[in-house]
Amino acid sequence: MPLRTRLLGLGKLLVLACALAATYVLFALIGMRAAVRAREVPVPNVVGAPVDQAAQTLAAIDLGLRVDPNQRADDKVPAGRIVQQDPPAGVPTRRQRTIRVWVSAGPATTTVPALVGHTERTALMRLGEDGLQIASVSEFRSPDYPADAVVAQDPAPSVRAPQVSLLLNRAEQATTYVMPDLIGTSGERAAEALRTRGFRVAIVGSQPYAGVPPGTVVRQQPAGGFRVSPSDLISLEVSR
């Protein structure tokens, strides 16, 4: 047999052997990948569950549970329930892996300061600095206490709590009146009538208006229909 023919035959055998080896390796990799995937499970969501219930849920799919000794304060998750997990829910993981969880210590508590007698602004600033939440704010009006002062609080000072309710005194509401429409009336007479009733009135200027008698109100502030109190300034502009 010629040498060339024998070399070609050996080359074909070598190519065939390489192809068979590559096919074997490929199928082996596919098989290993399928086996690994068969051992993976999605991590269930155990946030919000008690520790014993979470342990049962994980054990059912061959996963373990490890509770971190450091609890975490949380305003939404009750104390004793899981507040965080690692890996998070939905992530594929191999069976027999341990899932790490942190347990809630409940809402953060702080010693409540004494707020009675302070202004609303000061009380809110103090609560914010101490990390305390406002549970509710109630109001009433009385001349017996300073305006915008804290009259009562719950809980009392020195108690540890996550939030505080306040009772505030608002200043007595001033009496208001409906502003009359003064356009077209005599500016001096209107001003005098308002002043005798305790209002502050000023004639701030005059403008020429054809066909309108001098001294007639042509513009006013506030406009007719608005509510005014004796402390508000009423401005009148008249014709000349």
Contacts in CASP RR format, 6 or more apart in sequence:
PFRMAT RR
TARGET T0000
AUTHOR 0000-0000-0000
METHOD contacts of the structure
MODEL  1
MPLRTRLLGLGKLLVLACALAATYVLFALIGMRAAVRAREVPVPNVVGAP
VDQAAQTLAAIDLGLRVDPNQRADDKVPAGRIVQQDPPAGVPTRRQRTIR
VWVSAGPATTTVPALVGHTERTALMRLGEDGLQIASVSEFRSPDYPADAV
VAQDPAPSVRAPQVSLLLNRAEQATTYVMPDLIGTSGERAAEALRTRGFR
VAIVGSQPYAGVPPGTVVRQQPAGGFRVSPSDLISLEVSR
36 94 0 8 1.000
39 94 0 8 1.000
39 95 0 8 1.000
40 92 0 8 1.000
40 93 0 8 1.000
40 94 0 8 1.000
40 95 0 8 1.000
41 61 0 8 1.000
41 62 0 8 1.000
41 63 0 8 1.000
41 92 0 8 1.000
41 93 0 8 1.000
41 94 0 8 1.000
41 95 0 8 1.000
42 89 0 8 1.000
42 90 0 8 1.000
42 91 0 8 1.000
42 92 0 8 1.000
42 93 0 8 1.000
43 63 0 8 1.000
43 85 0 8 1.000
43 87 0 8 1.000
43 88 0 8 1.000
43 89 0 8 1.000
43 90 0 8 1.000
43 91 0 8 1.000
43 92 0 8 1.000
43 93 0 8 1.000
43 99 0 8 1.000
44 57 0 8 1.000
44 58 0 8 1.000
44 61 0 8 1.000
44 89 0 8 1.000
44 90 0 8 1.000
45 85 0 8 1.000
45 89 0 8 1.000
45 90 0 8 1.000
46 53 0 8 1.000
46 54 0 8 1.000
46 57 0 8 1.000
46 58 0 8 1.000
46 82 0 8 1.000
46 85 0 8 1.000
46 89 0 8 1.000
46 99 0 8 1.000
46 101 0 8 1.000
47 77 0 8 1.000
47 82 0 8 1.000
47 83 0 8 1.000
47 84 0 8 1.000
47 85 0 8 1.000
47 89 0 8 1.000
48 77 0 8 1.000
48 81 0 8 1.000
48 82 0 8 1.000
48 83 0 8 1.000
48 104 0 8 1.000
49 57 0 8 1.000
49 81 0 8 1.000
49 82 0 8 1.000
50 80 0 8 1.000
50 81 0 8 1.000
50 82 0 8 1.000
51 65 0 8 1.000
51 67 0 8 1.000
51 80 0 8 1.000
51 81 0 8 1.000
51 82 0 8 1.000
51 101 0 8 1.000
51 103 0 8 1.000
54 65 0 8 1.000
54 82 0 8 1.000
54 101 0 8 1.000
55 64 0 8 1.000
55 65 0 8 1.000
58 64 0 8 1.000
58 65 0 8 1.000
58 99 0 8 1.000
59 65 0 8 1.000
61 95 0 8 1.000
62 95 0 8 1.000
62 96 0 8 1.000
63 93 0 8 1.000
63 95 0 8 1.000
63 96 0 8 1.000
63 97 0 8 1.000
63 98 0 8 1.000
63 99 0 8 1.000
64 96 0 8 1.000
64 97 0 8 1.000
64 98 0 8 1.000
64 99 0 8 1.000
65 98 0 8 1.000
65 99 0 8 1.000
65 101 0 8 1.000
66 98 0 8 1.000
66 99 0 8 1.000
66 100 0 8 1.000
66 101 0 8 1.000
67 101 0 8 1.000
67 102 0 8 1.000
67 103 0 8 1.000
68 100 0 8 1.000
68 101 0 8 1.000
68 102 0 8 1.000
68 103 0 8 1.000
70 102 0 8 1.000
71 80 0 8 1.000
71 102 0 8 1.000
71 103 0 8 1.000
71 104 0 8 1.000
71 105 0 8 1.000
72 83 0 8 1.000
72 84 0 8 1.000
72 102 0 8 1.000
72 103 0 8 1.000
72 104 0 8 1.000
72 105 0 8 1.000
73 104 0 8 1.000
73 105 0 8 1.000
73 106 0 8 1.000
73 107 0 8 1.000
73 108 0 8 1.000
74 83 0 8 1.000
74 104 0 8 1.000
74 105 0 8 1.000
74 106 0 8 1.000
74 107 0 8 1.000
75 106 0 8 1.000
75 107 0 8 1.000
75 108 0 8 1.000
75 133 0 8 1.000
75 162 0 8 1.000
77 83 0 8 1.000
77 104 0 8 1.000
77 106 0 8 1.000
78 104 0 8 1.000
78 106 0 8 1.000
79 104 0 8 1.000
79 105 0 8 1.000
79 106 0 8 1.000
80 103 0 8 1.000
80 104 0 8 1.000
80 105 0 8 1.000
80 106 0 8 1.000
81 103 0 8 1.000
81 104 0 8 1.000
82 101 0 8 1.000
82 102 0 8 1.000
82 103 0 8 1.000
82 104 0 8 1.000
83 102 0 8 1.000
83 103 0 8 1.000
83 104 0 8 1.000
84 101 0 8 1.000
84 102 0 8 1.000
85 99 0 8 1.000
85 100 0 8 1.000
85 101 0 8 1.000
85 102 0 8 1.000
86 99 0 8 1.000
86 100 0 8 1.000
86 101 0 8 1.000
87 93 0 8 1.000
87 99 0 8 1.000
93 99 0 8 1.000
107 162 0 8 1.000
107 163 0 8 1.000
108 131 0 8 1.000
108 162 0 8 1.000
109 160 0 8 1.000
109 161 0 8 1.000
109 162 0 8 1.000
110 130 0 8 1.000
110 131 0 8 1.000
110 132 0 8 1.000
110 160 0 8 1.000
110 161 0 8 1.000
110 162 0 8 1.000
111 130 0 8 1.000
111 158 0 8 1.000
111 159 0 8 1.000
111 160 0 8 1.000
112 132 0 8 1.000
112 153 0 8 1.000
112 155 0 8 1.000
112 156 0 8 1.000
112 157 0 8 1.000
112 158 0 8 1.000
112 159 0 8 1.000
112 160 0 8 1.000
112 161 0 8 1.000
112 164 0 8 1.000
113 126 0 8 1.000
113 127 0 8 1.000
113 130 0 8 1.000
113 157 0 8 1.000
114 157 0 8 1.000
115 123 0 8 1.000
115 126 0 8 1.000
115 127 0 8 1.000
115 150 0 8 1.000
115 153 0 8 1.000
115 157 0 8 1.000
115 164 0 8 1.000
115 166 0 8 1.000
116 150 0 8 1.000
116 151 0 8 1.000
116 152 0 8 1.000
116 153 0 8 1.000
117 146 0 8 1.000
117 149 0 8 1.000
117 150 0 8 1.000
117 151 0 8 1.000
118 126 0 8 1.000
118 149 0 8 1.000
118 150 0 8 1.000
119 146 0 8 1.000
119 148 0 8 1.000
119 149 0 8 1.000
119 150 0 8 1.000
120 148 0 8 1.000
120 149 0 8 1.000
120 150 0 8 1.000
120 166 0 8 1.000
120 168 0 8 1.000
121 148 0 8 1.000
123 150 0 8 1.000
123 166 0 8 1.000
124 134 0 8 1.000
127 133 0 8 1.000
127 134 0 8 1.000
127 164 0 8 1.000
132 161 0 8 1.000
132 162 0 8 1.000
132 163 0 8 1.000
132 164 0 8 1.000
133 162 0 8 1.000
133 163 0 8 1.000
133 164 0 8 1.000
134 163 0 8 1.000
134 164 0 8 1.000
134 165 0 8 1.000
134 166 0 8 1.000
135 154 0 8 1.000
135 163 0 8 1.000
135 164 0 8 1.000
135 165 0 8 1.000
136 165 0 8 1.000
136 166 0 8 1.000
137 165 0 8 1.000
137 166 0 8 1.000
137 167 0 8 1.000
137 168 0 8 1.000
138 165 0 8 1.000
138 166 0 8 1.000
138 167 0 8 1.000
138 168 0 8 1.000
139 167 0 8 1.000
139 168 0 8 1.000
139 169 0 8 1.000
139 170 0 8 1.000
140 151 0 8 1.000
140 167 0 8 1.000
140 168 0 8 1.000
140 169 0 8 1.000
140 170 0 8 1.000
141 169 0 8 1.000
141 170 0 8 1.000
141 171 0 8 1.000
141 172 0 8 1.000
141 173 0 8 1.000
142 169 0 8 1.000
142 172 0 8 1.000
143 172 0 8 1.000
144 169 0 8 1.000
145 151 0 8 1.000
145 169 0 8 1.000
146 169 0 8 1.000
147 169 0 8 1.000
147 170 0 8 1.000
147 171 0 8 1.000
148 168 0 8 1.000
148 169 0 8 1.000
148 170 0 8 1.000
148 171 0 8 1.000
149 168 0 8 1.000
149 169 0 8 1.000
150 166 0 8 1.000
150 167 0 8 1.000
150 168 0 8 1.000
151 167 0 8 1.000
151 168 0 8 1.000
151 169 0 8 1.000
152 166 0 8 1.000
152 167 0 8 1.000
153 164 0 8 1.000
153 165 0 8 1.000
153 166 0 8 1.000
153 167 0 8 1.000
154 164 0 8 1.000
154 165 0 8 1.000
155 161 0 8 1.000
155 164 0 8 1.000
174 229 0 8 1.000
174 230 0 8 1.000
174 231 0 8 1.000
175 229 0 8 1.000
175 230 0 8 1.000
176 227 0 8 1.000
176 228 0 8 1.000
176 229 0 8 1.000
177 227 0 8 1.000
177 228 0 8 1.000
177 229 0 8 1.000
178 224 0 8 1.000
178 225 0 8 1.000
178 226 0 8 1.000
178 227 0 8 1.000
178 228 0 8 1.000
179 220 0 8 1.000
179 222 0 8 1.000
179 223 0 8 1.000
179 224 0 8 1.000
179 225 0 8 1.000
179 226 0 8 1.000
179 227 0 8 1.000
179 228 0 8 1.000
179 234 0 8 1.000
180 224 0 8 1.000
180 225 0 8 1.000
181 220 0 8 1.000
181 223 0 8 1.000
181 224 0 8 1.000
181 225 0 8 1.000
182 190 0 8 1.000
182 217 0 8 1.000
182 220 0 8 1.000
182 224 0 8 1.000
182 236 0 8 1.000
183 217 0 8 1.000
183 218 0 8 1.000
183 219 0 8 1.000
183 220 0 8 1.000
184 212 0 8 1.000
184 216 0 8 1.000
184 217 0 8 1.000
184 218 0 8 1.000
185 216 0 8 1.000
185 217 0 8 1.000
186 215 0 8 1.000
186 216 0 8 1.000
186 217 0 8 1.000
187 203 0 8 1.000
187 215 0 8 1.000
187 216 0 8 1.000
187 217 0 8 1.000
187 236 0 8 1.000
187 238 0 8 1.000
188 203 0 8 1.000
188 215 0 8 1.000
190 201 0 8 1.000
190 217 0 8 1.000
190 236 0 8 1.000
191 201 0 8 1.000
191 202 0 8 1.000
191 203 0 8 1.000
191 236 0 8 1.000
194 201 0 8 1.000
194 234 0 8 1.000
195 201 0 8 1.000
197 230 0 8 1.000
198 230 0 8 1.000
199 228 0 8 1.000
199 230 0 8 1.000
199 232 0 8 1.000
199 234 0 8 1.000
200 230 0 8 1.000
200 231 0 8 1.000
200 232 0 8 1.000
200 233 0 8 1.000
200 234 0 8 1.000
201 233 0 8 1.000
201 234 0 8 1.000
201 235 0 8 1.000
201 236 0 8 1.000
202 233 0 8 1.000
202 234 0 8 1.000
202 235 0 8 1.000
202 236 0 8 1.000
203 235 0 8 1.000
203 236 0 8 1.000
203 237 0 8 1.000
203 238 0 8 1.000
204 235 0 8 1.000
204 236 0 8 1.000
204 237 0 8 1.000
205 237 0 8 1.000
205 238 0 8 1.000
206 214 0 8 1.000
206 215 0 8 1.000
206 237 0 8 1.000
206 238 0 8 1.000
206 239 0 8 1.000
206 240 0 8 1.000
207 218 0 8 1.000
207 219 0 8 1.000
207 237 0 8 1.000
207 238 0 8 1.000
207 239 0 8 1.000
207 240 0 8 1.000
208 239 0 8 1.000
208 240 0 8 1.000
209 216 0 8 1.000
209 218 0 8 1.000
209 239 0 8 1.000
212 218 0 8 1.000
212 239 0 8 1.000
213 239 0 8 1.000
214 238 0 8 1.000
214 239 0 8 1.000
214 240 0 8 1.000
215 238 0 8 1.000
215 239 0 8 1.000
215 240 0 8 1.000
216 238 0 8 1.000
216 239 0 8 1.000
217 236 0 8 1.000
217 237 0 8 1.000
217 238 0 8 1.000
218 237 0 8 1.000
218 238 0 8 1.000
218 239 0 8 1.000
219 236 0 8 1.000
219 237 0 8 1.000
220 234 0 8 1.000
220 235 0 8 1.000
220 236 0 8 1.000
220 237 0 8 1.000
221 234 0 8 1.000
221 235 0 8 1.000
222 228 0 8 1.000
222 232 0 8 1.000
222 234 0 8 1.000
228 234 0 8 1.000
END
